[in-house]
Amino acid sequence: MSRQTPYGVNPTDSSKQTIVESTIKGSQFSNATCPTNEIVTKRPTYININKTGEYAFLYETTSSFGGNVAGQIGNFVTGSVVEDAAGGIKLDISPVAWRRIDDTDAVGDVTFVYVRVR
């Protein structure tokens, strides 16, 4: 599929068009991160669970971005038991933090995916 060149009105002659710079910047592409457990992060489009276990998620908090929410364990919502994570499990949820409730959690257990909306 060929990429279309964006055109706009020529600033010196409104009867002509000119090529304009793309509005897509590097930070605007879809990406994924593996956030640390119990730390507030940007709300993802969805998440992937990469390791078997039982997980809980936090959807609302008064803590700031990057803040530790270990003291808010009662606000986490459980409901994710993964018995076989072959290839990972996608959940269409958008929490601000996660934690593992059956074992020690580690960075990489959960991936937050951010999809750029065009």
C-alpha positions as YAML, in Angstrom:
chain: A
units: angstrom
residues:
- id: 1
  name: MET
  ca: [0.00, 0.00, 0.00]
- id: 2
  name: SER
  ca: [1.48, 3.32, -1.03]
- id: 3
  name: ARG
  ca: [1.65, 6.18, 1.41]
- id: 4
  name: GLN
  ca: [-0.22, 9.30, 0.38]
- id: 5
  name: THR
  ca: [1.65, 12.57, 0.46]
- id: 6
  name: PRO
  ca: [-0.21, 15.15, 2.54]
- id: 7
  name: TYR
  ca: [-0.99, 18.41, 0.76]
- id: 8
  name: GLY
  ca: [-2.12, 21.78, 2.08]
- id: 9
  name: VAL
  ca: [-2.75, 25.26, 0.80]
- id: 10
  name: ASN
  ca: [0.37, 27.07, -0.41]
- id: 11
  name: PRO
  ca: [0.87, 30.03, 1.99]
- id: 12
  name: THR
  ca: [2.08, 32.33, -0.80]
- id: 13
  name: ASP
  ca: [-0.53, 31.36, -3.44]
- id: 14
  name: SER
  ca: [-3.88, 30.00, -2.23]
- id: 15
  name: SER
  ca: [-4.71, 28.69, -5.73]
- id: 16
  name: LYS
  ca: [-1.87, 26.13, -5.39]
- id: 17
  name: GLN
  ca: [-1.15, 23.24, -3.08]
- id: 18
  name: THR
  ca: [2.10, 22.43, -1.33]
- id: 19
  name: ILE
  ca: [3.42, 19.36, 0.48]
- id: 20
  name: VAL
  ca: [3.04, 19.72, 4.24]
- id: 21
  name: GLU
  ca: [5.07, 18.03, 6.96]
- id: 22
  name: SER
  ca: [3.57, 14.88, 8.41]
- id: 23
  name: THR
  ca: [1.88, 15.37, 11.78]
- id: 24
  name: ILE
  ca: [2.97, 11.92, 12.96]
- id: 25
  name: LYS
  ca: [5.90, 12.15, 15.36]
- id: 26
  name: GLY
  ca: [7.86, 9.26, 16.90]
- id: 27
  name: SER
  ca: [6.00, 9.42, 20.22]
- id: 28
  name: GLN
  ca: [2.67, 9.04, 18.44]
- id: 29
  name: PHE
  ca: [3.21, 5.47, 17.27]
- id: 30
  name: SER
  ca: [1.66, 2.47, 19.00]
- id: 31
  name: ASN
  ca: [3.92, 0.99, 21.68]
- id: 32
  name: ALA
  ca: [4.06, -1.36, 24.64]
- id: 33
  name: THR
  ca: [5.71, -1.24, 28.05]
- id: 34
  name: CYS
  ca: [6.15, -3.64, 30.96]
- id: 35
  name: PRO
  ca: [5.42, -1.48, 34.00]
- id: 36
  name: THR
  ca: [6.49, -2.30, 37.53]
- id: 37
  name: ASN
  ca: [3.73, -3.76, 39.70]
- id: 38
  name: GLU
  ca: [1.77, -1.44, 42.02]
- id: 39
  name: ILE
  ca: [3.05, 1.72, 40.30]
- id: 40
  name: VAL
  ca: [0.58, 4.14, 38.67]
- id: 41
  name: THR
  ca: [1.12, 4.37, 34.93]
- id: 42
  name: LYS
  ca: [-0.65, 5.79, 31.90]
- id: 43
  name: ARG
  ca: [-3.92, 3.98, 31.17]
- id: 44
  name: PRO
  ca: [-3.30, 1.49, 28.30]
- id: 45
  name: THR
  ca: [-5.56, 0.59, 25.39]
- id: 46
  name: TYR
  ca: [-5.38, -3.05, 26.54]
- id: 47
  name: ILE
  ca: [-3.03, -5.37, 28.42]
- id: 48
  name: ASN
  ca: [-1.35, -8.72, 27.84]
- id: 49
  name: ILE
  ca: [-0.68, -11.16, 30.65]
- id: 50
  name: ASN
  ca: [2.55, -12.97, 29.85]
- id: 51
  name: LYS
  ca: [2.91, -15.41, 32.74]
- id: 52
  name: THR
  ca: [0.59, -17.87, 34.45]
- id: 53
  name: GLY
  ca: [-0.84, -16.67, 37.76]
- id: 54
  name: GLU
  ca: [-3.59, -14.68, 39.45]
- id: 55
  name: TYR
  ca: [-3.68, -10.94, 38.87]
- id: 56
  name: ALA
  ca: [-5.53, -7.90, 40.21]
- id: 57
  name: PHE
  ca: [-5.90, -4.47, 38.62]
- id: 58
  name: LEU
  ca: [-6.42, -0.93, 39.85]
- id: 59
  name: TYR
  ca: [-8.72, 1.26, 37.75]
- id: 60
  name: GLU
  ca: [-8.98, 4.44, 39.85]
- id: 61
  name: THR
  ca: [-6.62, 6.12, 42.29]
- id: 62
  name: THR
  ca: [-5.84, 9.51, 43.75]
- id: 63
  name: SER
  ca: [-2.10, 8.74, 43.51]
- id: 64
  name: SER
  ca: [0.00, 10.62, 40.99]
- id: 65
  name: PHE
  ca: [1.58, 9.12, 37.88]
- id: 66
  name: GLY
  ca: [4.56, 7.05, 39.01]
- id: 67
  name: GLY
  ca: [3.22, 6.78, 42.56]
- id: 68
  name: ASN
  ca: [3.32, 3.55, 44.55]
- id: 69
  name: VAL
  ca: [-0.16, 2.18, 45.32]
- id: 70
  name: ALA
  ca: [0.86, -0.72, 47.58]
- id: 71
  name: GLY
  ca: [-1.20, 0.89, 50.37]
- id: 72
  name: GLN
  ca: [-4.35, 0.68, 48.22]
- id: 73
  name: ILE
  ca: [-4.45, -3.13, 47.91]
- id: 74
  name: GLY
  ca: [-8.15, -3.14, 48.86]
- id: 75
  name: ASN
  ca: [-8.97, -1.07, 45.75]
- id: 76
  name: PHE
  ca: [-7.50, -3.61, 43.33]
- id: 77
  name: VAL
  ca: [-10.05, -5.70, 41.44]
- id: 78
  name: THR
  ca: [-9.28, -9.40, 41.04]
- id: 79
  name: GLY
  ca: [-10.63, -11.64, 38.36]
- id: 80
  name: SER
  ca: [-7.76, -12.79, 36.23]
- id: 81
  name: VAL
  ca: [-6.50, -16.33, 36.64]
- id: 82
  name: VAL
  ca: [-4.18, -17.46, 33.87]
- id: 83
  name: GLU
  ca: [-3.45, -21.18, 33.84]
- id: 84
  name: ASP
  ca: [-1.60, -21.35, 30.52]
- id: 85
  name: ALA
  ca: [-0.09, -18.20, 29.08]
- id: 86
  name: ALA
  ca: [1.31, -19.75, 25.92]
- id: 87
  name: GLY
  ca: [1.80, -16.68, 23.79]
- id: 88
  name: GLY
  ca: [0.18, -14.36, 26.33]
- id: 89
  name: ILE
  ca: [-3.44, -13.50, 27.10]
- id: 90
  name: LYS
  ca: [-4.97, -10.25, 25.84]
- id: 91
  name: LEU
  ca: [-7.46, -8.48, 28.11]
- id: 92
  name: ASP
  ca: [-9.41, -5.49, 26.80]
- id: 93
  name: ILE
  ca: [-9.11, -3.56, 30.06]
- id: 94
  name: SER
  ca: [-7.42, -0.25, 30.91]
- id: 95
  name: PRO
  ca: [-6.12, -0.28, 34.48]
- id: 96
  name: VAL
  ca: [-3.64, 2.23, 35.90]
- id: 97
  name: ALA
  ca: [-1.73, -0.39, 37.93]
- id: 98
  name: TRP
  ca: [-1.46, -4.16, 38.39]
- id: 99
  name: ARG
  ca: [-0.29, -6.71, 40.94]
- id: 100
  name: ARG
  ca: [0.06, -10.46, 41.17]
- id: 101
  name: ILE
  ca: [-1.82, -12.02, 44.08]
- id: 102
  name: ASP
  ca: [-0.68, -15.66, 44.07]
- id: 103
  name: ASP
  ca: [3.10, -15.29, 43.92]
- id: 104
  name: THR
  ca: [5.91, -12.76, 43.60]
- id: 105
  name: ASP
  ca: [5.37, -10.43, 40.66]
- id: 106
  name: ALA
  ca: [8.07, -9.29, 38.27]
- id: 107
  name: VAL
  ca: [8.48, -6.75, 35.52]
- id: 108
  name: GLY
  ca: [7.37, -8.46, 32.30]
- id: 109
  name: ASP
  ca: [4.49, -10.43, 33.82]
- id: 110
  name: VAL
  ca: [2.07, -7.86, 32.37]
- id: 111
  name: THR
  ca: [2.44, -5.70, 29.25]
- id: 112
  name: PHE
  ca: [0.53, -2.44, 28.82]
- id: 113
  name: VAL
  ca: [-0.20, -1.78, 25.13]
- id: 114
  name: TYR
  ca: [-0.87, 1.71, 23.81]
- id: 115
  name: VAL
  ca: [-2.54, 1.85, 20.40]
- id: 116
  name: ARG
  ca: [-2.27, 5.11, 18.50]
- id: 117
  name: VAL
  ca: [-5.66, 6.25, 17.23]
- id: 118
  name: ARG
  ca: [-5.45, 7.77, 13.76]
...
